[in-house]
Amino acid sequence: MEALTIPDDAMLKEILEYIEKNQKRYVERLMDYVRKPSISVEKIGIEEVAQYIADVMEKAGLETTINPTKGCPVVLGRRQES
């Protein structure tokens, strides 16, 4: 596991510029997520939302698994080693 790198000022500026440049896309993704009907206490839409999250994570380059539990499924993501 890699050690955490604390960004210097130049790297932080680059990160903040990236966030600003992509803000609309991230807000749209968040809005798409919160529009998904899911009520965990009633087990409505939970599997569908777990699959949605897994799909988003896979598009970001993560290897995912959806693990069933006695309650709601748990979505795990792992960065693929290159």
ABEGO torsion letter per residue (X at the ends): XBBBBBBBAAAAAAAAAAAAAAAAAAAAAAAAAAABBBBAAAGBGAAAAAAAAAAAAAAAGBBBBBBBBABBBBBBBBBBBX
